[in-house]
Amino acid sequence: MKMIRSFLLVVMATMLAFPAAHAGFYVSIHGGPNFPTISNAEVTAFGTTYYGNLSPDTGFMLGAQLGYDFLSEAQNFPPWTQYLTLAFDFTGSNLSIPSSGPFSSADGGQLAWTFFVIGKIPLMQSDEFSNGRLFPFIGIGPSLVLTTFDNTSSFDIGFVVEPGVRFMFTRKFSGDLAYRFLYVAPSLEDGGVNVSWESLNHAIVFRLSFHF
């Protein structure tokens, strides 16, 4: 208990060391519909291999993000860093595949841990929003993706691209509308049956952020 209190005191002291609107940290939650596609699916069982493309059902994704905006006006960073944000993102989505030909139906999901490098353009500067109020952006980065179905899973490296736009409702709260593309190629094995495919996830992202 004493260790927890000490940790909270350190966190509070660190946050209070920055003026309210000058610290670049933010936390956010996001969600939206997910439109997965599966191509080059390959199933090997009992010495026979089947190939084909599958059409998963439309799903839903939820997640959270911790990021840092470099604010060159308030901190000792080079001016070009005002166009840069770094973020760590965790997102989960369901994955439901109906039966098709030799492929039986399956229900599973994907968990993705993504490190984003985000380039943004600050627009609509004013006295109240000196760092900008409207931010077209694009984020790219590697992703560690855990794909699970029943009692089997696959842990793979993927890649994420997310273009979008952020609007500051107030100096503390912002909203994003974005499109997210995730590519990953899982490979599963269950009871002597090997399954591999290329997963292309397309999602519409609605995000709400709090800026410290």
PEKA-V24834 format. One record per residue. PSI is psi in radians with two decimals (NA if undefined). Layout:
psi: {PSI/PSI}
This chain:
psi: {-0.72/-0.67/-0.70/-0.76/-0.71/-0.72/-0.78/-0.66/-0.69/-0.77/-0.80/-0.74/-0.68/-0.75/-0.69/-0.25/-0.29/2.44/2.69/-0.86/0.17/-0.46/2.43/-0.05/2.53/2.72/2.59/2.80/2.61/2.83/3.00/3.00/2.55/2.31/1.45/2.59/2.61/2.13/2.81/0.70/2.43/2.16/2.16/2.11/2.32/0.68/0.10/2.43/2.30/2.50/2.66/3.04/2.52/2.77/1.53/2.74/2.69/2.33/-2.80/2.50/2.53/2.59/-3.07/2.78/2.44/2.16/2.98/2.10/2.22/2.10/1.70/-0.43/-0.53/-0.35/2.91/1.09/2.68/2.64/-0.57/-0.31/-0.23/-0.26/0.16/2.43/2.46/2.44/2.60/2.25/2.39/2.19/2.39/2.52/2.60/2.77/1.85/2.12/2.02/2.81/2.52/1.96/-2.16/-0.10/2.17/2.81/2.67/2.52/2.25/-2.66/3.00/2.37/2.25/2.23/2.03/2.36/2.06/2.39/2.08/2.19/2.34/2.74/1.97/2.16/2.89/0.82/2.57/3.13/-0.66/-0.63/1.29/-0.43/0.12/2.70/-0.49/2.28/1.67/2.41/2.86/2.25/2.43/2.67/2.85/2.72/2.39/2.06/2.19/2.02/2.23/2.45/2.09/-2.04/0.27/2.70/2.87/2.32/2.02/2.85/2.22/-2.95/2.39/2.42/2.29/1.71/2.59/-2.87/2.43/2.43/2.26/1.91/-0.77/-3.07/-0.23/-0.52/2.44/2.82/2.47/2.54/2.13/2.89/2.30/2.31/2.21/2.22/2.28/2.65/1.50/2.78/2.07/2.66/2.26/1.96/0.66/0.01/2.13/2.28/2.27/2.68/2.97/2.11/2.17/1.86/2.25/2.14/2.57/2.17/2.22/2.13/2.44/2.21/2.57/2.22/2.17/NA}
